[in-house]
Each structure stands twice: as structure tokens, then as C-alpha cells.
Amino acid sequence: LQDGEVRKGDRLIQDGDLVIVYETYRQMKAVTVTKNGEFQNRYGLFMHNDWIGKPFGCKVTGKKGGFVHLLGPSPQLWTLVLTHRTQILYIMDISFVLAYLEVRPGCVVMESGTGSGSLTTALARAAAPTGHVYTFDFHEQRAEAARKDFERTGLSSFVTVTVRDIQGEGFPEEFANEVDAVFLDLPQPWLAIPSVAKSLKADSPVCSFSPCMEQVRRTCEALSTTDFRDLRTFEVLLRAYEVHEEYFGTDLGFDSSNNDSESAVLSESPPPHKRLCSGDSKVIDSGKSQLSAKDNLMEKGPKKGRRRGEQLPGCVVARPEAEAKGHTGYLTFARRAV
Ligand code: SAM
């Protein structure tokens, strides 16, 4: 959307709303809109008053002509902009956890520790509007900061943050057989397993996140000697792929039988591998073996030859990036026995 164009059904930004200011793929910021407020970044000065009444998703221009996009908050974006008070879970692990814990509207979910609330935000959104997340952290300031974040993201009515030492005291007795799913991100999760078993409804899942295998081993021991079955441990690794155009053609010579500068054609000699980066715009030129892959990705080349100025076929290929993103942790899932 250009500078606030409004379509039917668009949600409009109001005073007090949280917006995610998108500058670039790697640069986003959470901003609460206030009447007469200002936002300054390297693209210039932006007045909040210019944002009010515009739809979420729009592009807005600052005083110096620079622009940003104003996105509506979501758990996925929140994970990218929240204040880190601890290590957090990222979207790859989070989506896996939500799927395997089968979190859906109406679920009662328990979690410890709350940390920076990255996972809690996604759990709450998945369980809302009829479910609830009870999250526990023994660190008072962190719990308080998380409460404030849930107010800011509009999720406070779906989340209760409690200060409690879960490894020492376990989850509160009042949750016995009431809980649909439990998530643990604790240094010694095995200490909490007996109370997880008490809290979960029969046949309901638990997940424990641990960065090292020794913790996984001890957690699995505790799970298998308690009331759990179907133990499975996963490591989710993010593998990004580079996508670009590639030409599997050759050393394209001009057909010698047709050699004048206006009507030169390319011969179809067998292709050695040749890579063309996206954006290359080489075109066939007289006497040279050059090619163009621009705007011509899947097209099949002519059978007999090619005229100068014509674009040659490339195809889109994907290669894993040389450097895969590192290990975050292991996710161990189990189900309480029926
Ligand atoms: N999963 C969280 C997220 O995505 O933002 C991050 C959790 S952080 C790595 C671990 C948290 O566990 C810390 O906030 C810490 O205070 C809390 N914690 C550690 N031991 C605890 C205990 N015995 N009882 C409750 N919380 C504990």
C-alpha cells in the first residue's frame, strides 16, 4: 500500500497501537503510536500523527523523503523485535513446538521459564481466545517485564505470569489433571517432570527444550521413569537456500555460416557449466559469446539457433547457503500415559 491507501476492511492505526516499523528485512522496531509522537531513524524523522488513520501494512514517508512500512504486530514479528532479557526461542523451534504440542484455541498451556516471553507470545496467540497460558519464572524482574510486554502486545488476558521456582516446587497442585500441554525451558527440566505428570491430562504432550545432549539424556530418563511414553527428540536446523538464475549453456559461438553483424546466430554447442547471477543483463553481441537470462527464466531455447539480441534461457536453481545457521537446542517431546 502506498502512503496510506485504504481498502475496505483494513484495520487502521490508532493512538496507542503497537506497530512494527519495518525498515529492512534485518531492521525492525516495535513502536507504540502516540499522538504528537516522533520516530527517528537513518531514513529521517517520522511524525506519529501522519501514521494515525492509515492502514496496517502501509508505507509511510518521512520528512526527508525516506520511507518505512508499518506492520501489524504478530508473534512472528514480536520474536524479532522484543527486548532480549534471556536467550529466546525463534520461529523455527516455536512453530515446531506449537504443532507437536497441538496448541489450539481453548487449550490450557503451562510453561516455565517465561524468559523474554518469545514462546509465551506464540502460545498465547495459539490458545486464544478461549484458552490460557500459565507461565512461571523464578526471576521477579523478568516476570514483571514479561507482564508489561503481554499488556503491550494485547495478550495479557490470555497469559498469567507467576513467580515460582518450578524446579524446586513444581507446578501448583491446583492444576492437577487440568492442563493440555506443558513446555519447559529450564536448566534442569528433569526436576520438574513429576509435577508435569501430575498437571497434564491423560494422553497430553510435554516438550522440553535443552541446548545440550546431557540435559536431554537426564530429561528422557525422568520421563521414562515417570508416567510418559512416545519419547522423541528433535533438532530443528534452519537451512537457508540461495535462489538465483543459472544458465546451463555454453560457450556460445556465432554460427559461422551466418556471419554478418545483423543476423548472427548462436550455435548450440554442448554446454559447459556457466553461472549467471540474477540481474545479469548480458545480451548477445556481435562476435562475442554472451547471453541474457533476464526475464527469461523457464523459456526453452530455439532448436536451431538464436539471433543477436535475443535472450537465452536460464533456470531458477536453489543451493543451500554454505554456512548453515547453528544449533539452538534439542526439543524432547513425550505424552502422558492414558
Ligand atoms: N523460552 C523463553 C523465551 O522464548 O523467551 C526463554 C526462557 S529462558 C532461556 C529460561 C528462563 O528460565 C529464565 O528466565 C530463568 O529465569 C528461568 N528459570 C530458570 N530456573 C528456573 C526455575 N527453577 N524456576 C522457574 N524459572 C526458572
Residues whose N, C-alpha, C, O or C-beta is under 5 A from the ligand:
A	BS01	SAM	T86 Q87 I88 L89 S112 G113 T114 G115 S116 G117 S118 L119 F136 D137 F138 H139 R142 R164 D165 I166 Q167 G168 D185
